[in-house]
Amino acid sequence: MGGVVRRWYRHRRRSFLGLAIIRSITRPLTLAVEVADRVASGDLSGQITVQSKDEMGHLLSALQRMQQSLVKTVTSVRTNAQGVASAVSKTSTLRLHQSTTAHSPCACVHR
């Protein structure tokens, strides 16, 4: 009877070890997929926490750098777009002012 119990115990221990290995792979991989999906949908606000230095940690670290780079790019594009909009607005105002003054009678002609 002792042999049966030992085999059962070894089998259970291997099962738990296998389950732990599977979870150590699937949890970070699931997190990486969630991060990639979030970034793909345009949400760059989420935090990516890297807790390991293995391959999954390297993958999450790369996703973290990608997200940070995209945030910088989007910020730069937004800033440049605001600058262009401001310049266009000033140009339009200047043209409107020039157009208005060009059509108004000159004060020196009325003297």
SEDOVEX-125249 format. One record per residue: residue in one letter; residue number from 1; x, y, z of N, C-alpha, C in turn. Coordinates in steps of 0.2 Angstrom, whole numbers, plus 2048, in hexadecimal, padded with zeros to 3 digits. Example, Ala and Ser with C-alpha at 12.3 -4.5 7.8 and 13.67 -1.06 7.14 Angstrom:
BEGIN
<tifi><residu>a</residu><num>1</num><n_u>842</n_u><n_v>7E4</n_v><n_w>827</n_w><ca_u>83E</ca_u><ca_v>7EA</ca_v><ca_w>827</ca_w><c_u>842</c_u><c_v>7F0</c_v><c_w>827</c_w></tifi>
<tifi><residu>s</residu><num>2</num><n_u>840</n_u><n_v>7F5</n_v><n_w>823</n_w><ca_u>844</ca_u><ca_v>7FB</ca_v><ca_w>824</ca_w><c_u>840</c_u><c_v>800</c_v><c_w>827</c_w></tifi>
# end
This chain:
BEGIN
<tifi><residu>m</residu><num>1</num><n_u>804</n_u><n_v>7FA</n_v><n_w>800</n_w><ca_u>800</ca_u><ca_v>800</ca_v><ca_w>800</ca_w><c_u>804</c_u><c_v>806</c_v><c_w>800</c_w></tifi>
<tifi><residu>g</residu><num>2</num><n_u>80A</n_u><n_v>806</n_v><n_w>803</n_w><ca_u>80F</ca_u><ca_v>80C</ca_v><ca_w>804</ca_w><c_u>811</c_u><c_v>80E</c_v><c_w>7FD</c_w></tifi>
<tifi><residu>g</residu><num>3</num><n_u>812</n_u><n_v>809</n_v><n_w>7F8</n_w><ca_u>815</ca_u><ca_v>80B</ca_v><ca_w>7F1</ca_w><c_u>80F</c_u><c_v>80F</c_v><c_w>7EE</c_w></tifi>
<tifi><residu>v</residu><num>4</num><n_u>809</n_u><n_v>80D</n_v><n_w>7EE</n_w><ca_u>804</ca_u><ca_v>810</ca_v><ca_w>7EB</ca_w><c_u>803</c_u><c_v>817</c_v><c_w>7ED</c_w></tifi>
<tifi><residu>v</residu><num>5</num><n_u>804</n_u><n_v>818</n_v><n_w>7F4</n_w><ca_u>803</ca_u><ca_v>81F</ca_v><ca_w>7F6</ca_w><c_u>809</c_u><c_v>823</c_v><c_w>7F4</c_w></tifi>
<tifi><residu>r</residu><num>6</num><n_u>80F</n_u><n_v>820</n_v><n_w>7F4</n_w><ca_u>815</ca_u><ca_v>824</ca_v><ca_w>7F1</ca_w><c_u>814</c_u><c_v>826</c_v><c_w>7EA</c_w></tifi>
<tifi><residu>r</residu><num>7</num><n_u>812</n_u><n_v>821</n_v><n_w>7E6</n_w><ca_u>811</ca_u><ca_v>823</ca_v><ca_w>7DF</ca_w><c_u>80C</c_u><c_v>828</c_v><c_w>7DE</c_w></tifi>
<tifi><residu>w</residu><num>8</num><n_u>806</n_u><n_v>828</n_v><n_w>7E2</n_w><ca_u>801</ca_u><ca_v>82D</ca_v><ca_w>7E1</ca_w><c_u>804</c_u><c_v>834</c_v><c_w>7E3</c_w></tifi>
<tifi><residu>y</residu><num>9</num><n_u>808</n_u><n_v>834</n_v><n_w>7E9</n_w><ca_u>80B</ca_u><ca_v>83A</ca_v><ca_w>7EB</ca_w><c_u>810</c_u><c_v>83D</c_v><c_w>7E6</c_w></tifi>
<tifi><residu>r</residu><num>10</num><n_u>814</n_u><n_v>839</n_v><n_w>7E3</n_w><ca_u>819</ca_u><ca_v>83B</ca_v><ca_w>7DE</ca_w><c_u>815</c_u><c_v>83E</c_v><c_w>7D8</c_w></tifi>
<tifi><residu>h</residu><num>11</num><n_u>80F</n_u><n_v>83A</n_v><n_w>7D6</n_w><ca_u>80B</ca_u><ca_v>83C</ca_v><ca_w>7D0</ca_w><c_u>808</c_u><c_v>843</c_v><c_w>7D2</c_w></tifi>
<tifi><residu>r</residu><num>12</num><n_u>806</n_u><n_v>844</n_v><n_w>7D8</n_w><ca_u>803</ca_u><ca_v>84A</ca_v><ca_w>7DA</ca_w><c_u>808</c_u><c_v>850</c_v><c_w>7DA</c_w></tifi>
<tifi><residu>r</residu><num>13</num><n_u>80E</n_u><n_v>84E</n_v><n_w>7DC</n_w><ca_u>813</ca_u><ca_v>853</ca_v><ca_w>7DC</ca_w><c_u>815</c_u><c_v>855</c_v><c_w>7D5</c_w></tifi>
<tifi><residu>r</residu><num>14</num><n_u>816</n_u><n_v>851</n_v><n_w>7D1</n_w><ca_u>817</ca_u><ca_v>852</ca_v><ca_w>7CA</ca_w><c_u>811</c_u><c_v>856</c_v><c_w>7C7</c_w></tifi>
<tifi><residu>s</residu><num>15</num><n_u>80B</n_u><n_v>855</n_v><n_w>7C8</n_w><ca_u>806</ca_u><ca_v>858</ca_v><ca_w>7C6</ca_w><c_u>806</c_u><c_v>860</c_v><c_w>7C8</c_w></tifi>
<tifi><residu>f</residu><num>16</num><n_u>807</n_u><n_v>861</n_v><n_w>7CE</n_w><ca_u>808</ca_u><ca_v>867</ca_v><ca_w>7D1</ca_w><c_u>80E</c_u><c_v>86B</c_v><c_w>7CE</c_w></tifi>
<tifi><residu>l</residu><num>17</num><n_u>813</n_u><n_v>868</n_v><n_w>7CD</n_w><ca_u>819</ca_u><ca_v>86B</ca_v><ca_w>7CA</ca_w><c_u>817</c_u><c_v>86D</c_v><c_w>7C3</c_w></tifi>
<tifi><residu>g</residu><num>18</num><n_u>814</n_u><n_v>868</n_v><n_w>7BF</n_w><ca_u>812</ca_u><ca_v>86A</ca_v><ca_w>7B8</ca_w><c_u>80D</c_u><c_v>870</c_v><c_w>7B8</c_w></tifi>
<tifi><residu>l</residu><num>19</num><n_u>809</n_u><n_v>870</n_v><n_w>7BC</n_w><ca_u>804</ca_u><ca_v>875</ca_v><ca_w>7BD</ca_w><c_u>807</c_u><c_v>87C</c_v><c_w>7BE</c_w></tifi>
<tifi><residu>a</residu><num>20</num><n_u>80C</n_u><n_v>87C</n_v><n_w>7C3</n_w><ca_u>810</ca_u><ca_v>882</ca_v><ca_w>7C4</ca_w><c_u>814</c_u><c_v>884</c_v><c_w>7BE</c_w></tifi>
<tifi><residu>i</residu><num>21</num><n_u>817</n_u><n_v>880</n_v><n_w>7BB</n_w><ca_u>81B</ca_u><ca_v>882</ca_v><ca_w>7B5</ca_w><c_u>816</c_u><c_v>885</c_v><c_w>7AF</c_w></tifi>
<tifi><residu>i</residu><num>22</num><n_u>810</n_u><n_v>881</n_v><n_w>7AE</n_w><ca_u>80B</ca_u><ca_v>884</ca_v><ca_w>7A9</ca_w><c_u>809</c_u><c_v>88B</c_v><c_w>7AB</c_w></tifi>
<tifi><residu>r</residu><num>23</num><n_u>807</n_u><n_v>88C</n_v><n_w>7B2</n_w><ca_u>805</ca_u><ca_v>892</ca_v><ca_w>7B4</ca_w><c_u>80B</c_u><c_v>898</c_v><c_w>7B3</c_w></tifi>
<tifi><residu>s</residu><num>24</num><n_u>811</n_u><n_v>896</n_v><n_w>7B5</n_w><ca_u>816</ca_u><ca_v>89B</ca_v><ca_w>7B4</ca_w><c_u>817</c_u><c_v>89D</c_v><c_w>7AD</c_w></tifi>
<tifi><residu>i</residu><num>25</num><n_u>815</n_u><n_v>899</n_v><n_w>7A8</n_w><ca_u>815</ca_u><ca_v>89B</ca_v><ca_w>7A1</ca_w><c_u>80F</c_u><c_v>89F</c_v><c_w>79F</c_w></tifi>
<tifi><residu>t</residu><num>26</num><n_u>809</n_u><n_v>89C</n_v><n_w>7A1</n_w><ca_u>803</ca_u><ca_v>89F</ca_v><ca_w>79E</ca_w><c_u>801</c_u><c_v>8A5</c_v><c_w>7A1</c_w></tifi>
<tifi><residu>r</residu><num>27</num><n_u>802</n_u><n_v>8A6</n_v><n_w>7A8</n_w><ca_u>800</ca_u><ca_v>8AD</ca_v><ca_w>7AB</ca_w><c_u>804</c_u><c_v>8B3</c_v><c_w>7A8</c_w></tifi>
<tifi><residu>p</residu><num>28</num><n_u>80B</n_u><n_v>8B2</n_v><n_w>7A7</n_w><ca_u>80E</ca_u><ca_v>8B8</ca_v><ca_w>7A4</ca_w><c_u>80C</c_u><c_v>8B9</c_v><c_w>79C</c_w></tifi>
<tifi><residu>l</residu><num>29</num><n_u>80B</n_u><n_v>8B3</n_v><n_w>799</n_w><ca_u>809</ca_u><ca_v>8B3</ca_v><ca_w>792</ca_w><c_u>802</c_u><c_v>8B6</c_v><c_w>791</c_w></tifi>
<tifi><residu>t</residu><num>30</num><n_u>7FE</n_u><n_v>8B5</n_v><n_w>796</n_w><ca_u>7F7</ca_u><ca_v>8B8</ca_v><ca_w>796</ca_w><c_u>7F7</c_u><c_v>8BF</c_v><c_w>797</c_w></tifi>
<tifi><residu>l</residu><num>31</num><n_u>7FC</n_u><n_v>8C1</n_v><n_w>79B</n_w><ca_u>7FD</ca_u><ca_v>8C8</ca_v><ca_w>79D</ca_w><c_u>800</c_u><c_v>8CC</c_v><c_w>797</c_w></tifi>
<tifi><residu>a</residu><num>32</num><n_u>804</n_u><n_v>8C9</n_v><n_w>793</n_w><ca_u>807</ca_u><ca_v>8CC</ca_v><ca_w>78D</ca_w><c_u>802</c_u><c_v>8CD</c_v><c_w>788</c_w></tifi>
<tifi><residu>v</residu><num>33</num><n_u>7FE</n_u><n_v>8C8</n_v><n_w>787</n_w><ca_u>7F9</ca_u><ca_v>8C8</ca_v><ca_w>782</ca_w><c_u>7F4</c_u><c_v>8CE</c_v><c_w>784</c_w></tifi>
<tifi><residu>e</residu><num>34</num><n_u>7F2</n_u><n_v>8CE</n_v><n_w>78A</n_w><ca_u>7ED</ca_u><ca_v>8D4</ca_v><ca_w>78C</ca_w><c_u>7F0</c_u><c_v>8DA</c_v><c_w>78B</c_w></tifi>
<tifi><residu>v</residu><num>35</num><n_u>7F7</n_u><n_v>8DB</n_v><n_w>78C</n_w><ca_u>7FA</ca_u><ca_v>8E2</ca_v><ca_w>78B</ca_w><c_u>7FA</c_u><c_v>8E3</c_v><c_w>784</c_w></tifi>
<tifi><residu>a</residu><num>36</num><n_u>7FC</n_u><n_v>8DE</n_v><n_w>780</n_w><ca_u>7FC</ca_u><ca_v>8DF</ca_v><ca_w>778</ca_w><c_u>7F5</c_u><c_v>8E1</c_v><c_w>776</c_w></tifi>
<tifi><residu>d</residu><num>37</num><n_u>7F0</n_u><n_v>8DE</n_v><n_w>778</n_w><ca_u>7E9</ca_u><ca_v>8DF</ca_v><ca_w>776</ca_w><c_u>7E7</c_u><c_v>8E7</c_v><c_w>778</c_w></tifi>
<tifi><residu>r</residu><num>38</num><n_u>7E9</n_u><n_v>8E8</n_v><n_w>77E</n_w><ca_u>7E8</ca_u><ca_v>8EF</ca_v><ca_w>781</ca_w><c_u>7EB</c_u><c_v>8F4</c_v><c_w>77D</c_w></tifi>
<tifi><residu>v</residu><num>39</num><n_u>7F2</n_u><n_v>8F3</n_v><n_w>77B</n_w><ca_u>7F5</ca_u><ca_v>8F8</ca_v><ca_w>777</ca_w><c_u>7F3</c_u><c_v>8F8</c_v><c_w>770</c_w></tifi>
<tifi><residu>a</residu><num>40</num><n_u>7F1</n_u><n_v>8F3</n_v><n_w>76D</n_w><ca_u>7EE</ca_u><ca_v>8F2</ca_v><ca_w>766</ca_w><c_u>7E7</c_u><c_v>8F6</c_v><c_w>766</c_w></tifi>
<tifi><residu>s</residu><num>41</num><n_u>7E4</n_u><n_v>8F6</n_v><n_w>76C</n_w><ca_u>7DD</ca_u><ca_v>8FA</ca_v><ca_w>76B</ca_w><c_u>7DE</c_u><c_v>901</c_v><c_w>76D</c_w></tifi>
<tifi><residu>g</residu><num>42</num><n_u>7E4</n_u><n_v>904</n_v><n_w>76E</n_w><ca_u>7E6</ca_u><ca_v>90B</ca_v><ca_w>76F</ca_w><c_u>7E7</c_u><c_v>90D</c_v><c_w>776</c_w></tifi>
<tifi><residu>d</residu><num>43</num><n_u>7E6</n_u><n_v>908</n_v><n_w>77B</n_w><ca_u>7E7</ca_u><ca_v>90A</ca_v><ca_w>782</ca_w><c_u>7EE</c_u><c_v>909</c_v><c_w>784</c_w></tifi>
<tifi><residu>l</residu><num>44</num><n_u>7F1</n_u><n_v>90F</n_v><n_w>785</n_w><ca_u>7F8</ca_u><ca_v>90F</ca_v><ca_w>787</ca_w><c_u>7F9</c_u><c_v>911</c_v><c_w>78E</c_w></tifi>
<tifi><residu>s</residu><num>45</num><n_u>7F4</n_u><n_v>911</n_v><n_w>792</n_w><ca_u>7F4</ca_u><ca_v>913</ca_v><ca_w>799</ca_w><c_u>7F6</c_u><c_v>90E</c_v><c_w>79E</c_w></tifi>
<tifi><residu>g</residu><num>46</num><n_u>7F5</n_u><n_v>908</n_v><n_w>79C</n_w><ca_u>7F6</ca_u><ca_v>902</ca_v><ca_w>7A1</ca_w><c_u>7FE</c_u><c_v>902</c_v><c_w>7A3</c_w></tifi>
<tifi><residu>q</residu><num>47</num><n_u>7FF</n_u><n_v>8FF</n_v><n_w>7A9</n_w><ca_u>805</ca_u><ca_v>8FE</ca_v><ca_w>7AB</ca_w><c_u>807</c_u><c_v>8F7</c_v><c_w>7AA</c_w></tifi>
<tifi><residu>i</residu><num>48</num><n_u>80D</n_u><n_v>8F6</n_v><n_w>7A8</n_w><ca_u>810</ca_u><ca_v>8EF</ca_v><ca_w>7A7</ca_w><c_u>815</c_u><c_v>8EE</c_v><c_w>7AC</c_w></tifi>
<tifi><residu>t</residu><num>49</num><n_u>814</n_u><n_v>8E9</n_v><n_w>7B0</n_w><ca_u>818</ca_u><ca_v>8E7</ca_v><ca_w>7B6</ca_w><c_u>81C</c_u><c_v>8E1</c_v><c_w>7B4</c_w></tifi>
<tifi><residu>v</residu><num>50</num><n_u>823</n_u><n_v>8E1</n_v><n_w>7B4</n_w><ca_u>827</ca_u><ca_v>8DB</ca_v><ca_w>7B2</ca_w><c_u>829</c_u><c_v>8D9</c_v><c_w>7B9</c_w></tifi>
<tifi><residu>q</residu><num>51</num><n_u>828</n_u><n_v>8D2</n_v><n_w>7BA</n_w><ca_u>82A</ca_u><ca_v>8CF</ca_v><ca_w>7C1</ca_w><c_u>82F</c_u><c_v>8CA</c_v><c_w>7C0</c_w></tifi>
<tifi><residu>s</residu><num>52</num><n_u>831</n_u><n_v>8C8</n_v><n_w>7BA</n_w><ca_u>836</ca_u><ca_v>8C3</ca_v><ca_w>7B9</ca_w><c_u>83B</c_u><c_v>8C5</c_v><c_w>7B4</c_w></tifi>
<tifi><residu>k</residu><num>53</num><n_u>840</n_u><n_v>8C1</n_v><n_w>7B4</n_w><ca_u>846</ca_u><ca_v>8C2</ca_v><ca_w>7AF</ca_w><c_u>847</c_u><c_v>8BC</c_v><c_w>7AA</c_w></tifi>
<tifi><residu>d</residu><num>54</num><n_u>842</n_u><n_v>8B8</n_v><n_w>7AA</n_w><ca_u>842</ca_u><ca_v>8B3</ca_v><ca_w>7A5</ca_w><c_u>83F</c_u><c_v>8B5</c_v><c_w>79E</c_w></tifi>
<tifi><residu>e</residu><num>55</num><n_u>83E</n_u><n_v>8B1</n_v><n_w>79A</n_w><ca_u>83C</ca_u><ca_v>8B3</ca_v><ca_w>793</ca_w><c_u>835</c_u><c_v>8B7</c_v><c_w>793</c_w></tifi>
<tifi><residu>m</residu><num>56</num><n_u>831</n_u><n_v>8B5</n_v><n_w>798</n_w><ca_u>82A</ca_u><ca_v>8B8</ca_v><ca_w>798</ca_w><c_u>82B</c_u><c_v>8BF</c_v><c_w>79B</c_w></tifi>
<tifi><residu>g</residu><num>57</num><n_u>830</n_u><n_v>8C0</n_v><n_w>7A0</n_w><ca_u>832</ca_u><ca_v>8C7</ca_v><ca_w>7A2</ca_w><c_u>835</c_u><c_v>8CB</c_v><c_w>79D</c_w></tifi>
<tifi><residu>h</residu><num>58</num><n_u>839</n_u><n_v>8C8</n_v><n_w>798</n_w><ca_u>83C</ca_u><ca_v>8CB</ca_v><ca_w>793</ca_w><c_u>836</c_u><c_v>8CE</c_v><c_w>78E</c_w></tifi>
<tifi><residu>l</residu><num>59</num><n_u>831</n_u><n_v>8C9</n_v><n_w>78D</n_w><ca_u>82C</ca_u><ca_v>8CB</ca_v><ca_w>788</ca_w><c_u>828</c_u><c_v>8D1</c_v><c_w>78B</c_w></tifi>
<tifi><residu>l</residu><num>60</num><n_u>826</n_u><n_v>8D1</n_v><n_w>792</n_w><ca_u>823</ca_u><ca_v>8D6</ca_v><ca_w>795</ca_w><c_u>827</c_u><c_v>8DC</c_v><c_w>795</c_w></tifi>
<tifi><residu>s</residu><num>61</num><n_u>82D</n_u><n_v>8DC</n_v><n_w>796</n_w><ca_u>831</ca_u><ca_v>8E2</ca_v><ca_w>796</ca_w><c_u>831</c_u><c_v>8E5</c_v><c_w>78F</c_w></tifi>
<tifi><residu>a</residu><num>62</num><n_u>832</n_u><n_v>8E1</n_v><n_w>78A</n_w><ca_u>831</ca_u><ca_v>8E4</ca_v><ca_w>783</ca_w><c_u>82B</c_u><c_v>8E7</c_v><c_w>782</c_w></tifi>
<tifi><residu>l</residu><num>63</num><n_u>825</n_u><n_v>8E4</n_v><n_w>784</n_w><ca_u>81F</ca_u><ca_v>8E7</ca_v><ca_w>783</ca_w><c_u>81E</c_u><c_v>8EE</c_v><c_w>787</c_w></tifi>
<tifi><residu>q</residu><num>64</num><n_u>822</n_u><n_v>8EE</n_v><n_w>78D</n_w><ca_u>822</ca_u><ca_v>8F4</ca_v><ca_w>791</ca_w><c_u>825</c_u><c_v>8FA</c_v><c_w>78D</c_w></tifi>
<tifi><residu>r</residu><num>65</num><n_u>82B</n_u><n_v>8F8</n_v><n_w>78A</n_w><ca_u>82F</ca_u><ca_v>8FD</ca_v><ca_w>786</ca_w><c_u>82B</c_u><c_v>8FF</c_v><c_w>780</c_w></tifi>
<tifi><residu>m</residu><num>66</num><n_u>828</n_u><n_v>8FA</n_v><n_w>77D</n_w><ca_u>824</ca_u><ca_v>8FC</ca_v><ca_w>777</ca_w><c_u>81E</c_u><c_v>901</c_v><c_w>779</c_w></tifi>
<tifi><residu>q</residu><num>67</num><n_u>81B</n_u><n_v>900</n_v><n_w>77F</n_w><ca_u>815</ca_u><ca_v>904</ca_v><ca_w>781</ca_w><c_u>818</c_u><c_v>90B</c_v><c_w>782</c_w></tifi>
<tifi><residu>q</residu><num>68</num><n_u>81E</n_u><n_v>90B</n_v><n_w>786</n_w><ca_u>821</ca_u><ca_v>912</ca_v><ca_w>788</ca_w><c_u>823</c_u><c_v>916</c_v><c_w>781</c_w></tifi>
<tifi><residu>s</residu><num>69</num><n_u>825</n_u><n_v>912</n_v><n_w>77C</n_w><ca_u>827</ca_u><ca_v>915</ca_v><ca_w>776</ca_w><c_u>821</c_u><c_v>918</c_v><c_w>772</c_w></tifi>
<tifi><residu>l</residu><num>70</num><n_u>81C</n_u><n_v>914</n_v><n_w>772</n_w><ca_u>816</ca_u><ca_v>917</ca_v><ca_w>76F</ca_w><c_u>813</c_u><c_v>91D</c_v><c_w>773</c_w></tifi>
<tifi><residu>v</residu><num>71</num><n_u>813</n_u><n_v>91D</n_v><n_w>779</n_w><ca_u>811</ca_u><ca_v>923</ca_v><ca_w>77D</ca_w><c_u>815</c_u><c_v>929</c_v><c_w>77B</c_w></tifi>
<tifi><residu>k</residu><num>72</num><n_u>81B</n_u><n_v>928</n_v><n_w>77B</n_w><ca_u>820</ca_u><ca_v>92E</ca_v><ca_w>778</ca_w><c_u>81E</c_u><c_v>930</c_v><c_w>771</c_w></tifi>
<tifi><residu>t</residu><num>73</num><n_u>81D</n_u><n_v>92B</n_v><n_w>76D</n_w><ca_u>81B</ca_u><ca_v>92D</ca_v><ca_w>766</ca_w><c_u>814</c_u><c_v>930</c_v><c_w>766</c_w></tifi>
<tifi><residu>v</residu><num>74</num><n_u>80F</n_u><n_v>92E</n_v><n_w>769</n_w><ca_u>809</ca_u><ca_v>931</ca_v><ca_w>769</ca_w><c_u>809</c_u><c_v>938</c_v><c_w>76C</c_w></tifi>
<tifi><residu>t</residu><num>75</num><n_u>80D</n_u><n_v>939</n_v><n_w>771</n_w><ca_u>80D</ca_u><ca_v>93F</ca_v><ca_w>774</ca_w><c_u>811</c_u><c_v>944</c_v><c_w>770</c_w></tifi>
<tifi><residu>s</residu><num>76</num><n_u>816</n_u><n_v>942</n_v><n_w>76C</n_w><ca_u>819</ca_u><ca_v>946</ca_v><ca_w>767</ca_w><c_u>815</c_u><c_v>948</c_v><c_w>762</c_w></tifi>
<tifi><residu>v</residu><num>77</num><n_u>811</n_u><n_v>943</n_v><n_w>75F</n_w><ca_u>80C</ca_u><ca_v>945</ca_v><ca_w>759</ca_w><c_u>807</c_u><c_v>94A</c_v><c_w>75C</c_w></tifi>
<tifi><residu>r</residu><num>78</num><n_u>804</n_u><n_v>949</n_v><n_w>762</n_w><ca_u>7FF</ca_u><ca_v>94D</ca_v><ca_w>764</ca_w><c_u>802</c_u><c_v>954</c_v><c_w>765</c_w></tifi>
<tifi><residu>t</residu><num>79</num><n_u>808</n_u><n_v>955</n_v><n_w>768</n_w><ca_u>80B</ca_u><ca_v>95B</ca_v><ca_w>769</ca_w><c_u>80C</c_u><c_v>95F</c_v><c_w>762</c_w></tifi>
<tifi><residu>n</residu><num>80</num><n_u>80F</n_u><n_v>95B</n_v><n_w>75D</n_w><ca_u>810</ca_u><ca_v>95E</ca_v><ca_w>756</ca_w><c_u>809</c_u><c_v>960</c_v><c_w>753</c_w></tifi>
<tifi><residu>a</residu><num>81</num><n_u>804</n_u><n_v>95C</n_v><n_w>754</n_w><ca_u>7FD</ca_u><ca_v>95D</ca_v><ca_w>751</ca_w><c_u>7FB</c_u><c_v>964</c_v><c_w>754</c_w></tifi>
<tifi><residu>q</residu><num>82</num><n_u>7FB</n_u><n_v>965</n_v><n_w>75B</n_w><ca_u>7F9</ca_u><ca_v>96B</ca_v><ca_w>75E</ca_w><c_u>7FD</c_u><c_v>971</c_v><c_w>75B</c_w></tifi>
<tifi><residu>g</residu><num>83</num><n_u>803</n_u><n_v>970</n_v><n_w>75A</n_w><ca_u>807</ca_u><ca_v>975</ca_v><ca_w>757</ca_w><c_u>805</c_u><c_v>977</c_v><c_w>750</c_w></tifi>
<tifi><residu>v</residu><num>84</num><n_u>804</n_u><n_v>972</n_v><n_w>74C</n_w><ca_u>801</ca_u><ca_v>974</ca_v><ca_w>745</ca_w><c_u>7FA</c_u><c_v>977</c_v><c_w>746</c_w></tifi>
<tifi><residu>a</residu><num>85</num><n_u>7F6</n_u><n_v>975</n_v><n_w>74A</n_w><ca_u>7EF</ca_u><ca_v>978</ca_v><ca_w>74B</ca_w><c_u>7F0</c_u><c_v>97F</c_v><c_w>74D</c_w></tifi>
<tifi><residu>s</residu><num>86</num><n_u>7F4</n_u><n_v>980</n_v><n_w>752</n_w><ca_u>7F5</ca_u><ca_v>987</ca_v><ca_w>754</ca_w><c_u>7F8</c_u><c_v>98C</c_v><c_w>74E</c_w></tifi>
<tifi><residu>a</residu><num>87</num><n_u>7FD</n_u><n_v>989</n_v><n_w>74A</n_w><ca_u>800</ca_u><ca_v>98D</ca_v><ca_w>745</ca_w><c_u>7FA</c_u><c_v>98E</c_v><c_w>73F</c_w></tifi>
<tifi><residu>v</residu><num>88</num><n_u>7F6</n_u><n_v>989</n_v><n_w>73E</n_w><ca_u>7F1</ca_u><ca_v>98A</ca_v><ca_w>739</ca_w><c_u>7EC</c_u><c_v>990</c_v><c_w>73C</c_w></tifi>
<tifi><residu>s</residu><num>89</num><n_u>7EA</n_u><n_v>98F</n_v><n_w>742</n_w><ca_u>7E6</ca_u><ca_v>994</ca_v><ca_w>745</ca_w><c_u>7E8</c_u><c_v>99B</c_v><c_w>744</c_w></tifi>
<tifi><residu>k</residu><num>90</num><n_u>7EF</n_u><n_v>99C</n_v><n_w>746</n_w><ca_u>7F2</ca_u><ca_v>9A3</ca_v><ca_w>746</ca_w><c_u>7F2</c_u><c_v>9A5</c_v><c_w>73E</c_w></tifi>
<tifi><residu>t</residu><num>91</num><n_u>7F4</n_u><n_v>9A1</n_v><n_w>73A</n_w><ca_u>7F4</ca_u><ca_v>9A2</ca_v><ca_w>733</ca_w><c_u>7ED</c_u><c_v>9A5</c_v><c_w>730</c_w></tifi>
<tifi><residu>s</residu><num>92</num><n_u>7E8</n_u><n_v>9A1</n_v><n_w>732</n_w><ca_u>7E1</ca_u><ca_v>9A3</ca_v><ca_w>730</ca_w><c_u>7DF</c_u><c_v>9AA</c_v><c_w>733</c_w></tifi>
<tifi><residu>t</residu><num>93</num><n_u>7E1</n_u><n_v>9AB</n_v><n_w>739</n_w><ca_u>7DF</ca_u><ca_v>9B1</ca_v><ca_w>73C</ca_w><c_u>7E3</c_u><c_v>9B7</c_v><c_w>739</c_w></tifi>
<tifi><residu>l</residu><num>94</num><n_u>7E9</n_u><n_v>9B6</n_v><n_w>737</n_w><ca_u>7ED</ca_u><ca_v>9BB</ca_v><ca_w>734</ca_w><c_u>7EA</c_u><c_v>9BC</c_v><c_w>72D</c_w></tifi>
<tifi><residu>r</residu><num>95</num><n_u>7E9</n_u><n_v>9B7</n_v><n_w>729</n_w><ca_u>7E6</ca_u><ca_v>9B8</ca_v><ca_w>722</ca_w><c_u>7DF</c_u><c_v>9BC</c_v><c_w>723</c_w></tifi>
<tifi><residu>l</residu><num>96</num><n_u>7DB</n_u><n_v>9BA</n_v><n_w>728</n_w><ca_u>7D5</ca_u><ca_v>9BD</ca_v><ca_w>729</ca_w><c_u>7D6</c_u><c_v>9C5</c_v><c_w>72A</c_w></tifi>
<tifi><residu>h</residu><num>97</num><n_u>7DB</n_u><n_v>9C6</n_v><n_w>72E</n_w><ca_u>7DC</ca_u><ca_v>9CD</ca_v><ca_w>730</ca_w><c_u>7DF</c_u><c_v>9D1</c_v><c_w>72A</c_w></tifi>
<tifi><residu>q</residu><num>98</num><n_u>7E3</n_u><n_v>9CE</n_v><n_w>726</n_w><ca_u>7E6</ca_u><ca_v>9D1</ca_v><ca_w>720</ca_w><c_u>7E0</c_u><c_v>9D2</c_v><c_w>71B</c_w></tifi>
<tifi><residu>s</residu><num>99</num><n_u>7DC</n_u><n_v>9CD</n_v><n_w>71A</n_w><ca_u>7D6</ca_u><ca_v>9CE</ca_v><ca_w>716</ca_w><c_u>7D1</c_u><c_v>9D4</c_v><c_w>718</c_w></tifi>
<tifi><residu>t</residu><num>100</num><n_u>7D0</n_u><n_v>9D4</n_v><n_w>71E</n_w><ca_u>7CC</ca_u><ca_v>9DA</ca_v><ca_w>721</ca_w><c_u>7CF</c_u><c_v>9E0</c_v><c_w>720</c_w></tifi>
<tifi><residu>t</residu><num>101</num><n_u>7D5</n_u><n_v>9E1</n_v><n_w>721</n_w><ca_u>7D9</ca_u><ca_v>9E8</ca_v><ca_w>721</ca_w><c_u>7DA</c_u><c_v>9EA</c_v><c_w>719</c_w></tifi>
<tifi><residu>a</residu><num>102</num><n_u>7DA</n_u><n_v>9E5</n_v><n_w>715</n_w><ca_u>7DC</ca_u><ca_v>9E6</ca_v><ca_w>70E</ca_w><c_u>7D5</c_u><c_v>9E9</c_v><c_w>70B</c_w></tifi>
<tifi><residu>h</residu><num>103</num><n_u>7CF</n_u><n_v>9E7</n_v><n_w>70D</n_w><ca_u>7C9</ca_u><ca_v>9EA</ca_v><ca_w>70A</ca_w><c_u>7C6</c_u><c_v>9F0</c_v><c_w>70E</c_w></tifi>
<tifi><residu>s</residu><num>104</num><n_u>7C9</n_u><n_v>9F2</n_v><n_w>713</n_w><ca_u>7C6</ca_u><ca_v>9F8</ca_v><ca_w>716</ca_w><c_u>7CA</c_u><c_v>9FE</c_v><c_w>713</c_w></tifi>
<tifi><residu>p</residu><num>105</num><n_u>7C6</n_u><n_v>A03</n_v><n_w>713</n_w><ca_u>7C9</ca_u><ca_v>A09</ca_v><ca_w>710</ca_w><c_u>7CF</c_u><c_v>A0C</c_v><c_w>715</c_w></tifi>
<tifi><residu>c</residu><num>106</num><n_u>7D4</n_u><n_v>A0E</n_v><n_w>711</n_w><ca_u>7DA</ca_u><ca_v>A11</ca_v><ca_w>715</ca_w><c_u>7D8</c_u><c_v>A18</c_v><c_w>718</c_w></tifi>
<tifi><residu>a</residu><num>107</num><n_u>7DA</n_u><n_v>A19</n_v><n_w>71E</n_w><ca_u>7D9</ca_u><ca_v>A20</ca_v><ca_w>721</ca_w><c_u>7DC</c_u><c_v>A25</c_v><c_w>71D</c_w></tifi>
<tifi><residu>c</residu><num>108</num><n_u>7E2</n_u><n_v>A24</n_v><n_w>71A</n_w><ca_u>7E5</ca_u><ca_v>A2A</ca_v><ca_w>716</ca_w><c_u>7E1</c_u><c_v>A2C</c_v><c_w>710</c_w></tifi>
<tifi><residu>v</residu><num>109</num><n_u>7DD</n_u><n_v>A28</n_v><n_w>70D</n_w><ca_u>7D9</ca_u><ca_v>A2A</ca_v><ca_w>707</ca_w><c_u>7D4</c_u><c_v>A2F</c_v><c_w>709</c_w></tifi>
<tifi><residu>h</residu><num>110</num><n_u>7D1</n_u><n_v>A2F</n_v><n_w>70F</n_w><ca_u>7CC</ca_u><ca_v>A33</ca_v><ca_w>711</ca_w><c_u>7CE</c_u><c_v>A3A</c_v><c_w>713</c_w></tifi>
<tifi><residu>r</residu><num>111</num><n_u>7D4</n_u><n_v>A3C</n_v><n_w>713</n_w><ca_u>7D6</ca_u><ca_v>A42</ca_v><ca_w>715</ca_w><c_u>7D5</c_u><c_v>A47</c_v><c_w>710</c_w></tifi>
# end
